[in-house]
């Protein structure tokens, strides 16, 4: 799924606002600095999942070449992605 920078920024703002309203966190740094760091974390996580998708698609291409008859990409993709994510410690 493609996520724009603007949406990542809104996600970070919503998360920080919710934590602040519930008094779960207090800021030791300026809120702008914390917001920028939160956005960077979300962006890095998104890029990590995008790289996982690329790897899964490569694996699926190889599997499809080996087993061309009856290969169902739409069923295999989520299974492979879930397994690889678990192996690499990526939370989906």
C-alpha positions as CSV (number, residue, x, y, z in Angstrom):
1,X,0.0,0.0,0.0
2,X,1.3,3.4,-1.0
3,X,1.4,6.0,1.9
4,X,2.1,9.6,1.2
5,X,4.5,11.7,3.3
6,X,1.5,13.9,4.3
7,X,-0.4,10.8,5.6
8,X,2.7,9.7,7.5
9,X,2.9,13.1,9.1
10,X,-0.8,13.0,10.1
11,X,-0.3,9.6,11.6
12,X,2.6,10.8,13.7
13,X,0.7,13.9,14.8
14,X,-2.4,11.8,15.8
15,X,-0.3,9.3,17.7
16,X,1.6,12.0,19.6
17,X,-1.6,14.0,20.3
18,X,-3.4,10.9,21.7
19,X,-0.5,10.0,23.9
20,X,-0.2,13.6,25.1
21,X,-4.0,13.9,25.8
22,X,-3.9,10.7,27.8
23,X,-0.9,12.0,29.7
24,X,1.1,8.9,28.8
25,X,4.1,10.9,27.7
26,X,5.8,14.2,28.5
27,X,8.2,15.8,26.1
28,X,11.8,16.4,27.1
29,X,12.5,17.9,23.7
30,X,10.5,20.4,21.7
31,X,7.4,18.8,20.2
32,X,8.6,19.6,16.6
33,X,11.7,17.4,17.3
34,X,9.7,14.6,18.7
35,X,7.2,14.8,15.8
36,X,10.1,14.7,13.2
37,X,11.5,11.6,15.0
38,X,8.1,9.9,15.0
39,X,7.7,10.6,11.3
40,X,11.2,9.2,10.6
41,X,10.3,6.0,12.5
42,X,7.0,5.6,10.6
43,X,8.8,6.2,7.3
44,X,11.6,3.7,8.1
45,X,9.0,1.1,9.1
46,X,7.1,1.6,5.9
47,X,10.3,1.3,3.8
48,X,11.1,-1.9,5.6
49,X,7.7,-3.4,4.8
50,X,8.1,-2.2,1.1
51,X,11.4,-4.0,0.9
52,X,9.8,-7.1,2.3
53,X,7.1,-6.9,-0.4
54,X,9.8,-6.7,-3.1
55,X,11.6,-9.8,-1.6
56,X,8.3,-11.7,-1.4
57,X,7.5,-10.9,-5.0
58,X,10.9,-12.1,-6.1
59,X,10.3,-15.3,-4.2
60,X,6.9,-15.7,-5.8
61,X,8.4,-15.2,-9.3
62,X,10.9,-18.0,-8.6
63,X,8.2,-20.3,-7.3
64,X,5.9,-19.5,-10.2
65,X,8.6,-20.4,-12.7
66,X,9.2,-23.7,-10.9
67,X,5.5,-24.6,-10.5
68,X,3.6,-22.9,-13.3
69,X,0.6,-25.2,-13.2
70,X,-2.0,-24.2,-10.6
71,X,0.2,-21.5,-8.9
72,X,-2.0,-19.0,-7.1
73,X,-0.1,-15.8,-6.4
74,X,-3.0,-14.2,-4.4
75,X,-2.9,-17.1,-1.9
76,X,0.8,-17.4,-1.7
77,X,1.7,-13.8,-1.2
78,X,0.1,-13.3,2.2
79,X,1.5,-16.6,3.5
80,X,5.0,-15.9,2.3
81,X,4.9,-12.3,3.6
82,X,3.7,-13.3,7.0
83,X,6.4,-16.0,7.3
84,X,9.2,-13.7,6.2
85,X,8.0,-10.9,8.4
86,X,8.1,-13.2,11.4
87,X,11.6,-14.4,10.5
88,X,12.9,-10.8,10.1
89,X,11.0,-9.5,13.2
90,X,8.8,-7.1,11.2
91,X,5.4,-6.4,12.7
92,X,2.7,-6.1,10.1
